[in-house]
Amino acid sequence: MPEGVSLVICTHNGASRLPSAIEHLNRLEVAAGIPWEAILVDNASDDGTADVALANWKRPEPLRIVREPALGILNARLCGIREARYEILSFLDDDNWVSPDWVNAASEAMRDHPEAGACGGDIEAVFEKAPPPAWFSDFSEQFAIGRQGDEAGDITDSRGFVWGAGMCIRKSAVERLLGAGFRFFLSGRKGASIASGEDSEFCFGLRLIGWRIRYEPRLRLRHFLPAARLRRDYLCRLLLGMGVAHPVLETYRRALSPRPKSSAFRVLGSHAGKAVGHARRWLALAFRKDPDGGRRLPLIRAAFSYLPAVARSFLALRKVRRQIASLRERVPSPKS
């Protein structure tokens, strides 16, 4: 696989968001000698997304448009992986504004640390309506906002994953993972659905076959948050999506821990503790004065919609454990 960086920008009906994201891509300052490309994955859009992207692209390098008809962020990223020409892939969303040295930082971080299968950096929020609600600081991590480490270095055994926005990965590592039969149990966002966890599952899969996860603060981007995402009803849906993903992700975490313990009972106990914690936070928000104009959290309806999804997640755990065991048997570490 040729050395270089492939920027993979995934978008679904992003005509209104892309001009700002592309404006920042137009400002990239790429060092001589670093091959790179930009790929826009148009994920089942019907709002002229591709035309808007091309109209705003001002760089001499071409913007390559590829179309992925199967809706969902995971489908879009897998399409980008297939289409990428270079070894380092950098996933961006249509509301991500990268720093001018993004390509340089991605290239150097992965070149200097060949053991890293994935790398992520710092994400700063840009609010359509400032200031954000008072509750936002308590939930910034859930919005993928903030630092992903204390200092540059290996975070495999501490945090253990990086967010999908701005994630840099090795194409050869992902091809090895998928070639071994790895399948995703978490799909991520699909249209209006706020599912999550596919980015963590990416990282956990890479760790299972011996790759490391790295934090690089030189990778800096800003994430535009529209006012509609800063309402408490959106936050409720976001937390529910994370709750549904938790049993699957907890199974990976326990299998990757120094003393693996991933029985369904242990995962259930961990999930119950997580659910109680979320419930306390929801209640605190539900009975707080609502200056952002959003509805009070529909706790009863949310709980009933949440339980079937969690049940389906638990039913998948046996398949997750079988996949973990199979990967460990079939795939040698990158050093072998």
The 8 nearest C-alpha neighbors of each residue, nearest first, counted from 0:
[[1, 86, 85, 2, 171, 84, 170, 3],
 [2, 0, 85, 86, 3, 84, 34, 87],
 [1, 3, 86, 85, 0, 4, 34, 87],
 [2, 4, 34, 85, 35, 86, 33, 87],
 [3, 5, 35, 87, 85, 88, 6, 34],
 [6, 4, 88, 36, 35, 85, 83, 37],
 [5, 7, 37, 89, 88, 38, 36, 90],
 [8, 6, 38, 90, 79, 89, 91, 39],
 [9, 7, 91, 39, 92, 40, 38, 90],
 [10, 8, 40, 92, 75, 39, 7, 93],
 [9, 11, 93, 41, 13, 42, 40, 92],
 [10, 12, 42, 44, 13, 43, 41, 9],
 [13, 11, 44, 46, 14, 48, 45, 10],
 [12, 14, 16, 11, 15, 10, 48, 17],
 [13, 15, 48, 17, 16, 12, 51, 46],
 [16, 14, 13, 17, 18, 12, 48, 51],
 [17, 15, 13, 14, 18, 94, 93, 19],
 [16, 18, 20, 93, 19, 14, 13, 21],
 [19, 17, 21, 20, 16, 22, 55, 52],
 [20, 18, 22, 21, 17, 16, 23, 96],
 [19, 21, 17, 96, 23, 22, 18, 95],
 [22, 20, 24, 18, 23, 19, 17, 25],
 [21, 23, 19, 25, 20, 24, 18, 26],
 [24, 22, 26, 21, 25, 20, 96, 97],
 [25, 23, 21, 26, 27, 22, 20, 97],
 [24, 26, 22, 23, 27, 58, 21, 57],
 [27, 25, 23, 24, 99, 28, 22, 98],
 [28, 26, 99, 24, 25, 29, 100, 23],
 [29, 27, 99, 100, 26, 30, 102, 103],
 [28, 30, 103, 27, 102, 31, 100, 33],
 [31, 29, 33, 32, 103, 28, 102, 100],
 [32, 30, 33, 29, 34, 28, 103, 35],
 [31, 33, 30, 34, 29, 3, 35, 103],
 [34, 32, 31, 3, 30, 35, 29, 103],
 [35, 33, 3, 32, 4, 36, 2, 85],
 [36, 34, 4, 3, 5, 33, 37, 85],
 [35, 37, 5, 6, 4, 38, 34, 60],
 [36, 38, 6, 62, 5, 63, 7, 39],
 [39, 37, 63, 7, 64, 6, 62, 8],
 [38, 40, 8, 64, 9, 7, 41, 63],
 [41, 39, 9, 65, 66, 42, 8, 75],
 [40, 42, 66, 10, 67, 39, 65, 43],
 [41, 43, 67, 11, 44, 10, 68, 40],
 [44, 42, 68, 70, 41, 67, 11, 69],
 [45, 43, 12, 11, 42, 46, 41, 48],
 [44, 46, 47, 12, 43, 48, 11, 42],
 [47, 45, 48, 12, 44, 14, 13, 49],
 [46, 48, 50, 49, 45, 51, 14, 44],
 [47, 49, 14, 51, 46, 50, 13, 12],
 [50, 48, 52, 51, 47, 53, 41, 64],
 [49, 51, 53, 52, 47, 48, 54, 14],
 [52, 50, 54, 48, 49, 53, 14, 55],
 [51, 53, 49, 55, 50, 54, 48, 56],
 [52, 54, 56, 50, 55, 51, 49, 62],
 [55, 53, 51, 52, 56, 50, 57, 49],
 [54, 56, 52, 53, 18, 57, 51, 21],
 [57, 55, 53, 54, 58, 52, 21, 25],
 [58, 56, 25, 55, 59, 54, 22, 53],
 [57, 59, 60, 25, 56, 61, 62, 24],
 [60, 58, 61, 57, 56, 62, 25, 36],
 [61, 59, 58, 62, 36, 37, 57, 35],
 [62, 60, 63, 59, 58, 37, 36, 56],
 [63, 61, 37, 38, 64, 60, 39, 53],
 [62, 64, 38, 61, 39, 37, 65, 36],
 [65, 63, 39, 38, 40, 62, 66, 49],
 [66, 64, 40, 41, 39, 63, 67, 38],
 [65, 67, 41, 40, 42, 68, 64, 43],
 [66, 68, 42, 69, 75, 41, 43, 40],
 [67, 69, 43, 42, 70, 66, 41, 44],
 [70, 68, 67, 74, 71, 43, 42, 75],
 [69, 71, 43, 189, 42, 68, 74, 190],
 [72, 70, 189, 74, 73, 188, 75, 69],
 [71, 73, 75, 74, 188, 187, 76, 189],
 [72, 74, 76, 75, 71, 186, 187, 77],
 [75, 73, 77, 71, 72, 76, 78, 69],
 [76, 74, 72, 78, 73, 77, 42, 9],
 [77, 75, 79, 73, 78, 74, 72, 80],
 [78, 76, 80, 74, 79, 75, 73, 81],
 [77, 79, 75, 81, 76, 80, 74, 82],
 [80, 78, 76, 82, 77, 81, 7, 83],
 [79, 81, 77, 83, 78, 82, 76, 170],
 [80, 82, 78, 79, 83, 77, 84, 76],
 [81, 83, 79, 80, 78, 84, 65, 38],
 [84, 82, 80, 85, 81, 5, 79, 88],
 [83, 85, 82, 5, 86, 1, 0, 36],
 [86, 84, 3, 1, 4, 2, 5, 83],
 [85, 87, 170, 2, 169, 0, 3, 1],
 [88, 86, 4, 169, 85, 168, 3, 5],
 [89, 87, 5, 168, 167, 4, 6, 169],
 [88, 90, 167, 6, 166, 7, 165, 5],
 [91, 89, 7, 165, 166, 164, 8, 6],
 [92, 90, 8, 165, 164, 7, 95, 9],
 [93, 91, 9, 95, 94, 8, 164, 10],
 [92, 94, 17, 10, 95, 16, 20, 13],
 [93, 95, 223, 92, 222, 16, 20, 96],
 [96, 94, 222, 92, 93, 221, 20, 91],
 [97, 95, 221, 20, 220, 23, 222, 94],
 [96, 98, 220, 23, 95, 101, 221, 219],
 [97, 99, 101, 100, 220, 219, 96, 23],
 [100, 98, 27, 28, 101, 26, 97, 23],
 [101, 99, 103, 98, 28, 102, 104, 27],
 [102, 100, 104, 98, 103, 99, 218, 105],
 [103, 101, 105, 104, 100, 106, 29, 4],
 [102, 104, 106, 100, 101, 105, 29, 107],
 [103, 105, 101, 107, 106, 102, 217, 108],
 [106, 104, 102, 108, 103, 107, 101, 109],
 [105, 107, 103, 104, 109, 108, 110, 102],
 [106, 108, 110, 104, 109, 105, 111, 103],
 [109, 107, 105, 111, 110, 106, 104, 112],
 [108, 110, 112, 107, 111, 106, 113, 105],
 [111, 109, 107, 112, 108, 113, 106, 105],
 [110, 112, 108, 109, 107, 113, 106, 114],
 [111, 113, 109, 114, 110, 115, 108, 107],
 [112, 114, 115, 110, 109, 111, 116, 108],
 [113, 115, 112, 211, 210, 116, 333, 109],
 [116, 114, 211, 113, 212, 117, 112, 210],
 [115, 117, 210, 168, 211, 169, 212, 172],
 [118, 116, 168, 212, 167, 115, 213, 166],
 [117, 119, 213, 167, 214, 212, 166, 168],
 [120, 118, 166, 214, 161, 215, 165, 167],
 [119, 121, 218, 216, 215, 214, 219, 147],
 [122, 120, 146, 219, 216, 145, 218, 147],
 [123, 121, 220, 144, 145, 221, 219, 222],
 [122, 124, 221, 144, 145, 222, 220, 121],
 [125, 123, 222, 221, 223, 144, 126, 122],
 [126, 124, 223, 222, 224, 221, 127, 123],
 [127, 125, 224, 128, 129, 223, 124, 225],
 [126, 128, 225, 226, 224, 129, 125, 223],
 [127, 129, 126, 226, 130, 131, 225, 224],
 [130, 128, 131, 126, 127, 132, 125, 226],
 [129, 131, 128, 132, 126, 133, 127, 135],
 [130, 132, 129, 135, 133, 128, 126, 229],
 [133, 131, 134, 135, 130, 291, 229, 290],
 [132, 134, 135, 131, 136, 137, 130, 290],
 [133, 135, 132, 137, 136, 138, 284, 131],
 [136, 134, 138, 137, 132, 133, 139, 131],
 [135, 137, 139, 138, 134, 133, 132, 140],
 [138, 136, 135, 134, 139, 140, 133, 141],
 [137, 139, 135, 141, 140, 136, 142, 134],
 [138, 140, 142, 144, 136, 141, 135, 137],
 [141, 139, 143, 142, 144, 138, 145, 137],
 [140, 142, 138, 139, 143, 144, 238, 237],
 [141, 143, 139, 140, 144, 138, 237, 135],
 [144, 142, 140, 141, 139, 162, 145, 122],
 [145, 143, 122, 139, 140, 142, 123, 124],
 [146, 144, 122, 121, 123, 147, 140, 143],
 [145, 147, 121, 148, 122, 120, 144, 149],
 [146, 148, 120, 121, 214, 145, 161, 149],
 [149, 147, 150, 146, 214, 151, 154, 158],
 [148, 150, 151, 147, 146, 214, 152, 216],
 [151, 149, 148, 152, 216, 214, 215, 147],
 [152, 150, 215, 214, 216, 148, 149, 153],
 [151, 153, 214, 213, 150, 154, 215, 148],
 [152, 154, 213, 155, 212, 214, 211, 151],
 [155, 153, 157, 213, 158, 156, 159, 212],
 [156, 154, 159, 212, 211, 157, 153, 158],
 [155, 157, 154, 159, 158, 153, 256, 212],
 [158, 156, 154, 159, 155, 153, 160, 148],
 [159, 157, 154, 160, 155, 156, 148, 147],
 [158, 160, 155, 157, 156, 154, 212, 161],
 [161, 159, 202, 199, 158, 212, 162, 155],
 [162, 160, 119, 163, 166, 199, 118, 147],
 [161, 163, 164, 198, 166, 143, 160, 119],
 [162, 164, 198, 166, 165, 161, 90, 199],
 [165, 163, 91, 162, 166, 90, 92, 95],
 [164, 166, 90, 91, 163, 89, 119, 167],
 [167, 165, 163, 119, 90, 164, 89, 118],
 [168, 166, 89, 118, 88, 117, 119, 165],
 [169, 167, 117, 88, 116, 87, 170, 166],
 [170, 168, 87, 172, 171, 86, 116, 88],
 [169, 171, 86, 173, 172, 174, 87, 168],
 [170, 172, 174, 169, 173, 175, 86, 0],
 [173, 171, 175, 169, 170, 174, 176, 116],
 [174, 172, 176, 170, 175, 171, 177, 169],
 [173, 175, 171, 177, 176, 172, 178, 170],
 [174, 176, 178, 172, 173, 177, 171, 179],
 [177, 175, 173, 179, 174, 178, 181, 172],
 [178, 176, 181, 174, 179, 180, 175, 173],
 [177, 179, 175, 180, 176, 174, 181, 173],
 [180, 178, 177, 176, 181, 175, 330, 326],
 [179, 181, 177, 178, 182, 176, 326, 322],
 [182, 180, 177, 179, 176, 183, 322, 178],
 [183, 181, 180, 184, 177, 322, 176, 319],
 [182, 184, 185, 181, 186, 200, 197, 201],
 [183, 185, 182, 186, 247, 315, 319, 197],
 [186, 184, 197, 183, 187, 196, 244, 195],
 [185, 187, 73, 197, 184, 188, 183, 194],
 [188, 186, 195, 194, 197, 72, 185, 73],
 [189, 187, 194, 193, 72, 71, 192, 195],
 [190, 188, 71, 192, 70, 191, 72, 187],
 [189, 191, 192, 188, 71, 70, 11, 193],
 [190, 192, 189, 193, 188, 194, 71, 11],
 [193, 191, 189, 190, 188, 194, 187, 240],
 [194, 192, 188, 237, 240, 191, 195, 236],
 [195, 193, 240, 187, 188, 192, 241, 186],
 [196, 194, 187, 241, 240, 197, 188, 193],
 [195, 197, 199, 198, 244, 185, 187, 200],
 [198, 196, 200, 185, 187, 199, 186, 195],
 [197, 199, 163, 201, 200, 196, 162, 202],
 [200, 198, 202, 196, 201, 197, 160, 203],
 [199, 201, 197, 203, 198, 202, 204, 196],
 [202, 200, 198, 204, 199, 203, 197, 205],
 [203, 201, 199, 205, 200, 204, 160, 206],
 [204, 202, 200, 206, 205, 201, 199, 207],
 [203, 205, 207, 201, 202, 206, 200, 208],
 [206, 204, 202, 210, 207, 203, 208, 201],
 [207, 205, 210, 203, 209, 208, 204, 211],
 [206, 208, 204, 205, 209, 203, 327, 326],
 [209, 207, 206, 332, 205, 330, 210, 331],
 [208, 210, 332, 206, 207, 333, 205, 211],
 [209, 211, 206, 116, 205, 115, 114, 208],
 [210, 212, 115, 116, 155, 114, 206, 213],
 [213, 211, 155, 117, 115, 154, 118, 153],
 [212, 214, 153, 118, 154, 152, 115, 117],
 [215, 213, 119, 151, 152, 118, 120, 148],
 [214, 216, 151, 120, 217, 218, 119, 213],
 [217, 215, 120, 218, 121, 151, 214, 219],
 [218, 216, 215, 219, 104, 120, 121, 101],
 [217, 219, 120, 216, 215, 101, 104, 121],
 [220, 218, 121, 98, 217, 120, 122, 97],
 [219, 221, 97, 122, 96, 98, 123, 95],
 [220, 222, 123, 96, 122, 124, 95, 97],
 [221, 223, 95, 124, 125, 94, 123, 96],
 [222, 224, 125, 94, 126, 124, 225, 221],
 [223, 225, 126, 125, 127, 222, 228, 226],
 [226, 224, 127, 227, 228, 126, 223, 229],
 [225, 227, 229, 228, 128, 127, 224, 230],
 [228, 226, 225, 229, 230, 233, 224, 293],
 [229, 227, 226, 230, 225, 233, 224, 234],
 [230, 228, 226, 227, 231, 233, 132, 131],
 [231, 229, 293, 233, 232, 228, 227, 291],
 [230, 232, 234, 233, 293, 235, 296, 229],
 [231, 233, 235, 234, 230, 296, 294, 293],
 [234, 232, 236, 231, 235, 230, 228, 237],
 [235, 233, 231, 237, 232, 236, 238, 230],
 [234, 236, 232, 238, 233, 237, 231, 239],
 [237, 235, 239, 233, 234, 238, 240, 232],
 [236, 238, 234, 240, 235, 239, 193, 233],
 [239, 237, 241, 235, 240, 236, 242, 234],
 [238, 240, 242, 236, 241, 237, 235, 243],
 [239, 241, 194, 243, 237, 242, 238, 195],
 [242, 240, 238, 244, 239, 243, 195, 245],
 [241, 243, 239, 245, 240, 244, 238, 274],
 [242, 244, 309, 240, 241, 245, 308, 239],
 [245, 243, 241, 242, 247, 196, 246, 248],
 [244, 246, 242, 248, 247, 243, 249, 241],
 [247, 245, 249, 248, 244, 266, 250, 313],
 [248, 246, 250, 249, 245, 244, 316, 312],
 [249, 247, 245, 251, 250, 246, 252, 244],
 [248, 250, 252, 246, 251, 247, 245, 253],
 [251, 249, 247, 253, 248, 261, 252, 254],
 [250, 252, 254, 248, 249, 253, 255, 203],
 [253, 251, 249, 255, 250, 254, 256, 248],
 [252, 254, 256, 259, 261, 250, 255, 260],
 [253, 255, 259, 251, 252, 256, 261, 250],
 [256, 254, 252, 253, 251, 259, 257, 207],
 [255, 257, 253, 259, 258, 254, 252, 260],
 [258, 256, 259, 255, 254, 253, 156, 260],
 [257, 259, 256, 260, 253, 254, 255, 261],
 [260, 258, 254, 253, 256, 257, 261, 255],
 [261, 259, 253, 262, 254, 258, 265, 256],
 [260, 262, 253, 250, 254, 259, 265, 266],
 [263, 261, 265, 264, 260, 266, 250, 267],
 [262, 264, 266, 265, 267, 261, 316, 313],
 [265, 263, 267, 262, 266, 268, 261, 269],
 [266, 264, 268, 262, 267, 263, 269, 261],
 [265, 267, 269, 263, 268, 264, 270, 246],
 [268, 266, 264, 270, 265, 269, 263, 271],
 [269, 267, 265, 271, 266, 270, 264, 272],
 [268, 270, 266, 272, 267, 271, 265, 273],
 [269, 271, 273, 267, 272, 268, 266, 274],
 [272, 270, 274, 268, 273, 269, 267, 275],
 [273, 271, 269, 275, 270, 274, 276, 268],
 [272, 274, 270, 276, 271, 275, 277, 269],
 [273, 275, 271, 277, 276, 272, 270, 278],
 [276, 274, 278, 272, 277, 273, 271, 279],
 [275, 277, 273, 279, 274, 278, 272, 280],
 [276, 278, 274, 280, 279, 275, 281, 273],
 [279, 277, 281, 275, 280, 276, 274, 282],
 [278, 280, 282, 276, 277, 281, 283, 275],
 [279, 281, 283, 277, 278, 282, 284, 276],
 [280, 282, 278, 284, 283, 279, 285, 277],
 [283, 281, 285, 279, 284, 280, 278, 286],
 [282, 284, 280, 281, 285, 286, 279, 287],
 [285, 283, 281, 287, 282, 286, 280, 296],
 [286, 284, 282, 296, 295, 283, 287, 281],
 [285, 287, 284, 283, 282, 288, 295, 289],
 [286, 288, 284, 285, 289, 283, 282, 295],
 [287, 289, 290, 286, 285, 284, 295, 291],
 [288, 290, 291, 292, 287, 293, 295, 294],
 [289, 291, 292, 288, 132, 293, 133, 287],
 [292, 290, 289, 293, 230, 132, 229, 231],
 [293, 291, 290, 289, 294, 230, 231, 295],
 [294, 292, 230, 291, 231, 232, 295, 289],
 [295, 293, 232, 296, 292, 231, 297, 289],
 [296, 294, 285, 297, 293, 232, 231, 289],
 [295, 297, 285, 298, 232, 294, 231, 235],
 [298, 296, 300, 299, 301, 295, 232, 294],
 [299, 297, 301, 296, 300, 302, 281, 282],
 [300, 298, 302, 301, 297, 303, 304, 296],
 [301, 299, 303, 302, 298, 297, 304, 305],
 [300, 302, 298, 304, 299, 303, 297, 305],
 [301, 303, 305, 299, 300, 304, 298, 306],
 [302, 304, 300, 305, 301, 306, 299, 307],
 [305, 303, 301, 302, 306, 300, 307, 308],
 [306, 304, 302, 303, 308, 307, 301, 309],
 [305, 307, 309, 308, 303, 304, 310, 302],
 [308, 306, 310, 309, 305, 311, 304, 303],
 [307, 309, 311, 310, 306, 305, 243, 312],
 [308, 310, 312, 243, 306, 311, 307, 305],
 [309, 311, 307, 313, 312, 308, 306, 314],
 [312, 310, 314, 308, 309, 313, 307, 315],
 [311, 313, 309, 310, 315, 314, 308, 246],
 [314, 312, 310, 315, 316, 311, 246, 309],
 [313, 315, 311, 312, 316, 310, 317, 318],
 [316, 314, 313, 312, 318, 317, 319, 311],
 [317, 315, 319, 313, 318, 314, 320, 247],
 [316, 318, 320, 319, 315, 321, 314, 313],
 [319, 317, 321, 316, 315, 320, 322, 314],
 [318, 320, 316, 322, 317, 321, 323, 315],
 [319, 321, 323, 317, 322, 318, 316, 324],
 [322, 320, 318, 324, 323, 319, 325, 317],
 [321, 323, 325, 319, 320, 324, 326, 318],
 [324, 322, 320, 326, 321, 325, 319, 327],
 [325, 323, 321, 327, 322, 326, 320, 328],
 [324, 326, 322, 328, 327, 323, 329, 321],
 [327, 325, 329, 323, 328, 324, 330, 322],
 [326, 328, 324, 325, 329, 330, 323, 207],
 [327, 329, 325, 326, 330, 324, 331, 323],
 [328, 330, 326, 327, 325, 331, 179, 324],
 [329, 331, 326, 327, 208, 328, 332, 179],
 [332, 330, 335, 333, 208, 329, 327, 209],
 [331, 333, 209, 334, 208, 335, 330, 210],
 [334, 332, 335, 209, 331, 210, 208, 114],
 [335, 333, 332, 331, 209, 114, 210, 113],
 [334, 332, 333, 331, 330, 209, 208, 210]]
